[in-house]
Each structure stands twice: as structure tokens, then as C-alpha cells.
């Protein structure tokens, strides 16, 4: 994981966890893909569709394991900062909390962090929280406000606006769009 990030597909837990290191994987919406394939076959049987078409099975989220370990960076301070951020996302952490884990000045942290990640510590924390929020929307049927709280976000208009900028829809629309219909 220090030199290469490896990402699998289908999220077969046995295969992923037996790999060394454990393999991160893209989870696919196979149920929706199956329904779409069935619908297409029905249309073909009825003669409404003459030529077969490909059915796109969309990814729903990434199951992160060690093969895409974000903290696999050369700079020990940044590796420690990244590990702290990911470990404590459920808490209301900020840049000062990250800095409290390191023996480095804030200016040095911000400079090194920007060089390694391409963004500030604050923006990185916000981005990772939003990613966690997006993943949990698809992993659970909890209320959106509860999921936001678990991801360290307060569900305000600002969060909804940020979410819409990233995904092009509201959290509830995102959930409906990406979860299999029952």
C-alpha cells in the first residue's frame, strides 16, 4: 500500500479479507442491474427492442480496506494526521485537534499537508466527512439527520448545499437514486 493503491470490484468479503493487504472494493448495485436486465429481456421477448443492449451496473460506494490505506505516505507527520482524522471522524474534530497529536507547528502542518494531499487540513476533514456521509446514506436506512450526526456533520442548509454541489442532488434524492428499489 505504500507504493500502489489497489481497488477490486464486487466486494466479495472472503476474497477481499484474505488478500494481503485486505483489498478495498467497489460495491455494485447488482440488484438494480438484474432488474434492468430482466426488463430489457422482457422488451426483447415482446419484440419492442430488436437489438440487445448493454446493461450498466452502477457502483454504489467503495468499501475501504487496507489496500487503499490513505495514511500510506512518506511524511510521518502527515501519516499520523491522516490516521487521526480517519479514526476520529465520528467526533467533532478540527485542525487544532489534529495539531494536538503532533509535535509540529500549525504552519508546518498546513504546508506539509497541502504538499502531500493537495488541500488544507480543514478542507480534507470536511471532504472525508462528506464521503462518509454519502457512504452511510447507502449502507443504512437511518434518518438522514442521524447519519449526518454520525459523520460529524450538522444537517444544515450548508451541508445540504455542499452535498448537492458534489453529487448534483439532495441527500434523500441520492439515496433513492442509488439504492435498489424494493
DRENPA-3360 file (N, C-alpha, C; in nm, 2 decimals, always signed):
BEGIN
1 = XXXXXXXX = +0.08/-0.12/+0.00/+0.00/+0.00/+0.00/+0.08/+0.13/+0.00 ~ +0.21/+0.12/+0.03/+0.30/+0.24/+0.03/+0.32/+0.29/-0.11 ~ +0.32/+0.20/-0.21/+0.36/+0.24/-0.35/+0.24/+0.24/-0.44 ~ +0.14/+0.15/-0.42/+0.03/+0.13/-0.51/-0.10/+0.12/-0.43 ~ -0.20/+0.18/-0.49/-0.33/+0.16/-0.44/-0.41/+0.06/-0.52 ~ -0.47/-0.04/-0.46/-0.54/-0.15/-0.54/-0.68/-0.15/-0.50 ~ -0.77/-0.15/-0.60/-0.91/-0.15/-0.57/-0.98/-0.26/-0.66 ~ -1.05/-0.34/-0.59/-1.12/-0.45/-0.65/-1.27/-0.41/-0.69;
9 = XXXXXXXX = -1.34/-0.51/-0.73/-1.48/-0.49/-0.77/-1.56/-0.61/-0.72 ~ -1.69/-0.59/-0.69/-1.79/-0.69/-0.65/-1.79/-0.71/-0.50 ~ -1.69/-0.66/-0.43/-1.68/-0.67/-0.28/-1.71/-0.81/-0.22 ~ -1.65/-0.91/-0.28/-1.66/-1.04/-0.22/-1.58/-1.04/-0.09 ~ -1.64/-1.04/+0.03/-1.58/-1.02/+0.15/-1.47/-1.12/+0.18 ~ -1.49/-1.25/+0.15/-1.39/-1.35/+0.17/-1.27/-1.32/+0.09 ~ -1.28/-1.30/-0.04/-1.17/-1.27/-0.12/-1.10/-1.14/-0.08 ~ -1.17/-1.04/-0.05/-1.11/-0.91/-0.01/-1.03/-0.92/+0.12;
17 = XXXXXXXX = -1.09/-1.00/+0.22/-1.02/-1.00/+0.35/-0.91/-1.11/+0.35 ~ -0.91/-1.20/+0.26/-0.80/-1.30/+0.26/-0.68/-1.24/+0.18 ~ -0.70/-1.14/+0.11/-0.59/-1.07/+0.03/-0.49/-1.01/+0.13 ~ -0.37/-1.00/+0.09/-0.27/-0.93/+0.18/-0.20/-0.82/+0.10 ~ -0.24/-0.69/+0.13/-0.33/-0.65/+0.24/-0.47/-0.66/+0.20 ~ -0.57/-0.66/+0.30/-0.71/-0.67/+0.26/-0.75/-0.57/+0.15 ~ -0.82/-0.61/+0.06/-0.85/-0.54/-0.07/-0.97/-0.45/-0.06 ~ -0.96/-0.32/-0.08/-1.07/-0.23/-0.09/-1.15/-0.27/-0.22;
25 = XXXXXXXX = -1.28/-0.24/-0.22/-1.36/-0.29/-0.33/-1.47/-0.20/-0.36 ~ -1.51/-0.19/-0.49/-1.63/-0.12/-0.53/-1.75/-0.21/-0.52 ~ -1.85/-0.16/-0.44/-1.97/-0.23/-0.43/-2.06/-0.19/-0.54 ~ -2.12/-0.29/-0.61/-2.20/-0.26/-0.73/-2.35/-0.28/-0.69 ~ -2.43/-0.21/-0.76/-2.58/-0.22/-0.75/-2.63/-0.33/-0.84 ~ -2.59/-0.46/-0.80/-2.62/-0.57/-0.89/-2.77/-0.60/-0.89 ~ -2.84/-0.57/-0.78/-2.99/-0.60/-0.78/-3.06/-0.51/-0.88 ~ -3.02/-0.38/-0.89/-3.08/-0.29/-0.99/-3.04/-0.34/-1.13;
33 = XXXXXXXX = -2.92/-0.38/-1.14/-2.87/-0.43/-1.27/-2.95/-0.55/-1.32 ~ -2.98/-0.64/-1.23/-3.06/-0.76/-1.26/-3.20/-0.72/-1.30 ~ -3.26/-0.63/-1.23/-3.40/-0.59/-1.27/-3.39/-0.52/-1.41 ~ -3.29/-0.44/-1.43/-3.28/-0.37/-1.56/-3.26/-0.48/-1.67 ~ -3.18/-0.58/-1.65/-3.15/-0.68/-1.75/-3.28/-0.76/-1.78 ~ -3.36/-0.79/-1.67/-3.49/-0.86/-1.68/-3.59/-0.77/-1.76 ~ -3.59/-0.64/-1.74/-3.68/-0.55/-1.81/-3.64/-0.55/-1.96 ~ -3.52/-0.55/-1.99/-3.47/-0.55/-2.12/-3.50/-0.68/-2.19;
41 = XXXXXXXX = -3.49/-0.79/-2.12/-3.52/-0.92/-2.18/-3.67/-0.93/-2.21 ~ -3.75/-0.87/-2.12/-3.90/-0.87/-2.14/-3.93/-0.79/-2.27 ~ -3.87/-0.67/-2.28/-3.90/-0.59/-2.40/-3.85/-0.66/-2.53 ~ -3.74/-0.74/-2.52/-3.70/-0.81/-2.64/-3.79/-0.93/-2.67 ~ -3.85/-1.00/-2.57/-3.94/-1.10/-2.59/-4.07/-1.05/-2.66 ~ -4.11/-0.93/-2.61/-4.23/-0.86/-2.67/-4.21/-0.80/-2.81 ~ -4.08/-0.81/-2.85/-4.05/-0.75/-2.98/-4.04/-0.60/-2.98 ~ -4.04/-0.54/-2.87/-4.03/-0.39/-2.86/-3.88/-0.34/-2.88;
49 = XXXXXXXX = -3.79/-0.43/-2.85/-3.65/-0.40/-2.87/-3.59/-0.51/-2.96 ~ -3.52/-0.47/-3.07/-3.47/-0.57/-3.16/-3.33/-0.61/-3.13 ~ -3.24/-0.51/-3.09/-3.10/-0.53/-3.07/-3.07/-0.54/-2.92 ~ -3.00/-0.63/-2.88/-2.96/-0.63/-2.73/-2.87/-0.51/-2.70 ~ -2.89/-0.47/-2.58/-2.80/-0.35/-2.53/-2.73/-0.39/-2.41 ~ -2.63/-0.32/-2.38/-2.55/-0.34/-2.25/-2.63/-0.29/-2.14 ~ -2.63/-0.35/-2.02/-2.69/-0.30/-1.90/-2.58/-0.26/-1.81 ~ -2.58/-0.13/-1.78/-2.47/-0.07/-1.69/-2.51/-0.10/-1.54;
57 = XXXXXXXX = -2.42/-0.16/-1.47/-2.44/-0.19/-1.33/-2.35/-0.08/-1.26 ~ -2.42/+0.01/-1.19/-2.36/+0.13/-1.13/-2.30/+0.09/-1.00 ~ -2.18/+0.15/-0.97/-2.12/+0.14/-0.83/-2.21/+0.22/-0.73 ~ -2.22/+0.17/-0.61/-2.29/+0.24/-0.51/-2.20/+0.31/-0.41 ~ -2.09/+0.24/-0.37/-1.99/+0.30/-0.28/-1.86/+0.22/-0.28 ~ -1.76/+0.27/-0.22/-1.63/+0.19/-0.21/-1.62/+0.15/-0.06 ~ -1.59/+0.02/-0.05/-1.57/-0.04/+0.08/-1.41/-0.03/+0.10 ~ -1.37/+0.05/+0.19/-1.23/+0.08/+0.21/-1.17/-0.02/+0.30;
65 = XXXXXXXX = -1.06/-0.08/+0.26/-0.98/-0.16/+0.34/-0.83/-0.12/+0.32 ~ -0.74/-0.20/+0.37/-0.60/-0.16/+0.38/-0.53/-0.13/+0.24 ~ -0.58/-0.19/+0.13/-0.52/-0.18/+0.00/-0.52/-0.03/-0.05 ~ -0.61/+0.05/+0.00/-0.62/+0.19/-0.03/-0.60/+0.28/+0.09 ~ -0.51/+0.23/+0.18/-0.48/+0.30/+0.30/-0.44/+0.44/+0.27 ~ -0.51/+0.53/+0.32/-0.49/+0.68/+0.29/-0.36/+0.72/+0.36 ~ -0.33/+0.66/+0.47/-0.21/+0.71/+0.55/-0.08/+0.65/+0.50 ~ -0.08/+0.59/+0.39/+0.05/+0.53/+0.33/+0.12/+0.64/+0.26;
73 = XXXXXXXX = +0.18/+0.74/+0.33/+0.25/+0.85/+0.28/+0.39/+0.85/+0.34 ~ +0.48/+0.91/+0.27/+0.62/+0.91/+0.32/+0.64/+1.00/+0.44 ~ +0.57/+1.11/+0.46/+0.58/+1.20/+0.57/+0.51/+1.15/+0.70 ~ +0.59/+1.12/+0.80/+0.54/+1.06/+0.92/+0.43/+1.15/+0.99 ~ +0.45/+1.28/+0.99/+0.36/+1.38/+1.05/+0.22/+1.37/+0.97 ~ +0.23/+1.37/+0.84/+0.11/+1.36/+0.76/+0.04/+1.23/+0.78 ~ +0.11/+1.12/+0.78/+0.06/+0.99/+0.80/-0.02/+0.98/+0.93 ~ +0.05/+1.04/+1.04/-0.02/+1.04/+1.17/-0.14/+1.13/+1.17;
81 = XXXXXXXX = -0.13/+1.24/+1.10/-0.25/+1.33/+1.09/-0.37/+1.26/+1.02 ~ -0.34/+1.20/+0.91/-0.44/+1.13/+0.83/-0.50/+1.02/+0.91 ~ -0.42/+0.94/+0.98/-0.48/+0.83/+1.07/-0.57/+0.89/+1.18 ~ -0.52/+1.00/+1.24/-0.61/+1.06/+1.35/-0.74/+1.11/+1.29 ~ -0.73/+1.17/+1.18/-0.86/+1.22/+1.11/-0.95/+1.11/+1.08 ~ -0.91/+1.01/+1.02/-1.00/+0.90/+0.98/-1.05/+0.82/+1.10 ~ -0.97/+0.81/+1.20/-1.01/+0.74/+1.33/-1.11/+0.81/+1.41 ~ -1.11/+0.95/+1.40/-1.19/+1.03/+1.48/-1.30/+1.11/+1.41;
89 = XXXXXXXX = -1.33/+1.07/+1.29/-1.43/+1.14/+1.21/-1.57/+1.15/+1.29 ~ -1.60/+1.05/+1.37/-1.73/+1.05/+1.44/-1.73/+1.15/+1.55 ~ -1.62/+1.21/+1.58/-1.61/+1.31/+1.68/-1.60/+1.45/+1.62 ~ -1.63/+1.55/+1.69/-1.62/+1.69/+1.64/-1.48/+1.74/+1.64 ~ -1.40/+1.68/+1.55/-1.26/+1.72/+1.55/-1.24/+1.84/+1.45 ~ -1.13/+1.91/+1.48/-1.09/+2.03/+1.39/-0.94/+2.03/+1.38 ~ -0.89/+2.13/+1.31/-0.74/+2.14/+1.28/-0.66/+2.14/+1.41 ~ -0.71/+2.21/+1.52/-0.64/+2.21/+1.64/-0.63/+2.08/+1.71;
97 = XXXXXXXX = -0.73/+1.99/+1.69/-0.73/+1.86/+1.75/-0.62/+1.77/+1.68 ~ -0.61/+1.79/+1.55/-0.51/+1.72/+1.47/-0.37/+1.77/+1.51 ~ -0.36/+1.89/+1.52/-0.23/+1.95/+1.56/-0.19/+1.90/+1.70 ~ -0.28/+1.88/+1.79/-0.26/+1.84/+1.93/-0.19/+1.70/+1.93 ~ -0.21/+1.62/+1.82/-0.15/+1.49/+1.81/-0.01/+1.49/+1.76 ~ +0.04/+1.61/+1.72/+0.17/+1.62/+1.65/+0.26/+1.71/+1.73 ~ +0.39/+1.69/+1.71/+0.49/+1.79/+1.76/+0.54/+1.87/+1.65 ~ +0.46/+1.95/+1.59/+0.49/+2.03/+1.47/+0.40/+2.16/+1.48;
105 = XXXXXXXX = +0.45/+2.27/+1.42/+0.37/+2.39/+1.43/+0.26/+2.39/+1.33 ~ +0.16/+2.47/+1.35/+0.04/+2.47/+1.27/+0.08/+2.51/+1.12 ~ +0.17/+2.60/+1.11/+0.21/+2.64/+0.98/+0.28/+2.53/+0.90 ~ +0.37/+2.46/+0.97/+0.44/+2.34/+0.91/+0.34/+2.23/+0.87 ~ +0.24/+2.21/+0.96/+0.14/+2.11/+0.93/+0.06/+2.14/+0.81 ~ +0.02/+2.27/+0.80/-0.06/+2.31/+0.69/+0.02/+2.30/+0.56 ~ +0.14/+2.34/+0.56/+0.23/+2.34/+0.45/+0.25/+2.20/+0.40 ~ +0.29/+2.11/+0.49/+0.32/+1.97/+0.46/+0.19/+1.90/+0.41;
113 = XXXXXXXX = +0.08/+1.93/+0.48/-0.05/+1.86/+0.44/-0.09/+1.90/+0.30 ~ -0.07/+2.03/+0.27/-0.11/+2.08/+0.14/-0.02/+2.01/+0.03 ~ +0.11/+2.00/+0.06/+0.20/+1.94/-0.04/+0.17/+1.79/-0.06 ~ +0.13/+1.72/+0.04/+0.10/+1.57/+0.03/-0.04/+1.55/-0.02 ~ -0.14/+1.62/+0.03/-0.28/+1.59/-0.01/-0.34/+1.68/-0.11 ~ -0.28/+1.80/-0.13/-0.33/+1.89/-0.23/-0.44/+1.98/-0.17 ~ -0.46/+1.97/-0.04/-0.57/+2.05/+0.02/-0.53/+2.09/+0.16 ~ -0.61/+2.17/+0.23/-0.58/+2.21/+0.36/-0.64/+2.10/+0.46;
121 = XXXXXXXX = -0.59/+2.11/+0.58/-0.64/+2.01/+0.68/-0.79/+2.02/+0.70 ~ -0.84/+2.15/+0.71/-0.98/+2.18/+0.73/-1.06/+2.12/+0.61 ~ -1.02/+2.15/+0.49/-1.10/+2.10/+0.37/-1.09/+1.95/+0.36 ~ -0.98/+1.89/+0.40/-0.97/+1.75/+0.40/-1.07/+1.68/+0.50 ~ -1.07/+1.74/+0.62/-1.17/+1.68/+0.72/-1.31/+1.69/+0.66 ~ -1.35/+1.81/+0.61/-1.48/+1.83/+0.55/-1.51/+1.73/+0.44 ~ -1.41/+1.71/+0.35/-1.43/+1.62/+0.24/-1.45/+1.48/+0.28 ~ -1.37/+1.43/+0.38/-1.38/+1.30/+0.42/-1.51/+1.28/+0.50;
129 = XXXXXXXX = -1.56/+1.38/+0.58/-1.69/+1.36/+0.64/-1.80/+1.35/+0.54 ~ -1.79/+1.43/+0.43/-1.90/+1.42/+0.33/-1.89/+1.29/+0.26 ~ -1.78/+1.23/+0.24/-1.77/+1.10/+0.18/-1.83/+0.99/+0.27 ~ -1.80/+1.00/+0.40/-1.85/+0.91/+0.50/-2.01/+0.92/+0.50 ~ -2.06/+1.04/+0.50/-2.20/+1.07/+0.50/-2.26/+1.01/+0.37 ~ -2.20/+1.02/+0.26/-2.25/+0.97/+0.13/-2.26/+0.81/+0.14 ~ -2.15/+0.75/+0.19/-2.15/+0.61/+0.20/-2.25/+0.56/+0.30 ~ -2.27/+0.62/+0.41/-2.37/+0.58/+0.51/-2.51/+0.59/+0.46;
137 = XXXXXXXX = -2.53/+0.69/+0.37/-2.67/+0.70/+0.32/-2.71/+0.57/+0.25 ~ -2.61/+0.50/+0.19/-2.64/+0.38/+0.11/-2.63/+0.25/+0.20 ~ -2.56/+0.26/+0.31/-2.54/+0.15/+0.39/-2.64/+0.12/+0.50 ~ -2.73/+0.22/+0.53/-2.82/+0.21/+0.64/-2.95/+0.28/+0.60 ~ -3.06/+0.25/+0.67/-3.19/+0.32/+0.64/-3.22/+0.42/+0.76 ~ -3.12/+0.45/+0.83/-3.13/+0.55/+0.94/-3.18/+0.69/+0.88 ~ -3.23/+0.77/+0.96/-3.27/+0.91/+0.92/-3.15/+0.98/+0.87 ~ -3.17/+1.07/+0.77/-3.06/+1.14/+0.72/-2.99/+1.23/+0.82;
145 = XXXXXXXX = -3.07/+1.29/+0.91/-3.01/+1.37/+1.02/-2.92/+1.29/+1.11 ~ -2.96/+1.17/+1.14/-2.89/+1.08/+1.23/-2.75/+1.04/+1.16 ~ -2.76/+1.01/+1.03/-2.64/+0.98/+0.96/-2.54/+1.09/+0.95 ~ -2.60/+1.21/+0.93/-2.51/+1.33/+0.93/-2.44/+1.35/+1.06 ~ -2.52/+1.33/+1.17/-2.46/+1.35/+1.30/-2.34/+1.25/+1.32 ~ -2.37/+1.12/+1.28/-2.26/+1.02/+1.29/-2.14/+1.05/+1.21 ~ -2.16/+1.12/+1.10/-2.04/+1.16/+1.02/-1.97/+1.28/+1.07 ~ -2.02/+1.34/+1.18/-1.96/+1.46/+1.23/-2.01/+1.58/+1.17;
153 = XXXXXXXX = -2.13/+1.57/+1.10/-2.19/+1.69/+1.03/-2.32/+1.73/+1.10 ~ -2.35/+1.86/+1.10/-2.48/+1.90/+1.15/-2.56/+1.92/+1.02 ~ -2.67/+1.86/+1.01/-2.75/+1.87/+0.89/-2.82/+2.00/+0.88 ~ -2.75/+2.09/+0.82/-2.79/+2.23/+0.80/-2.81/+2.25/+0.65 ~ -2.86/+2.37/+0.61/-2.87/+2.40/+0.47/-2.73/+2.40/+0.40 ~ -2.63/+2.44/+0.48/-2.49/+2.44/+0.43/-2.45/+2.30/+0.39 ~ -2.47/+2.20/+0.47/-2.44/+2.06/+0.44/-2.52/+2.01/+0.32 ~ -2.64/+2.04/+0.31/-2.73/+2.00/+0.20/-2.68/+2.07/+0.07;
161 = XXXXXXXX = -2.64/+2.19/+0.08/-2.58/+2.26/-0.03/-2.45/+2.20/-0.08 ~ -2.36/+2.18/+0.02/-2.23/+2.11/-0.02/-2.26/+1.98/-0.09 ~ -2.35/+1.90/-0.03/-2.38/+1.77/-0.08/-2.43/+1.78/-0.23 ~ -2.52/+1.88/-0.25/-2.57/+1.89/-0.38/-2.47/+1.94/-0.48 ~ -2.37/+2.02/-0.44/-2.26/+2.06/-0.52/-2.18/+1.94/-0.57 ~ -2.16/+1.85/-0.48/-2.07/+1.73/-0.50/-2.15/+1.63/-0.59 ~ -2.27/+1.60/-0.55/-2.35/+1.49/-0.61/-2.46/+1.53/-0.71 ~ -2.49/+1.66/-0.71/-2.59/+1.71/-0.81/-2.73/+1.68/-0.76;
169 = XXXXXXXX = -2.75/+1.64/-0.64/-2.88/+1.62/-0.58/-2.88/+1.62/-0.43 ~ -3.00/+1.62/-0.37/-3.01/+1.63/-0.22/-2.97/+1.49/-0.17 ~ -2.94/+1.48/-0.03/-2.91/+1.35/+0.03/-3.03/+1.25/+0.01 ~ -3.15/+1.29/+0.02/-3.26/+1.20/+0.00/-3.28/+1.15/-0.14 ~ -3.25/+1.24/-0.24/-3.26/+1.21/-0.38/-3.14/+1.11/-0.41 ~ -3.03/+1.13/-0.35/-2.91/+1.05/-0.37/-2.94/+0.91/-0.33 ~ -3.00/+0.90/-0.21/-3.03/+0.77/-0.15/-3.13/+0.69/-0.24 ~ -3.24/+0.76/-0.29/-3.34/+0.70/-0.38/-3.27/+0.66/-0.51;
177 = XXXXXX = -3.18/+0.74/-0.56/-3.12/+0.71/-0.69/-3.03/+0.59/-0.69 ~ -2.96/+0.57/-0.58/-2.85/+0.47/-0.57/-2.89/+0.34/-0.50 ~ -3.00/+0.34/-0.43/-3.04/+0.22/-0.36/-3.14/+0.14/-0.44 ~ -3.13/+0.00/-0.44/-3.22/-0.08/-0.51/-3.36/-0.06/-0.47 ~ -3.45/-0.06/-0.57/-3.59/-0.05/-0.54/-3.64/-0.18/-0.49 ~ -3.74/-0.17/-0.39/-3.79/-0.29/-0.33/-3.93/-0.32/-0.38;
% end
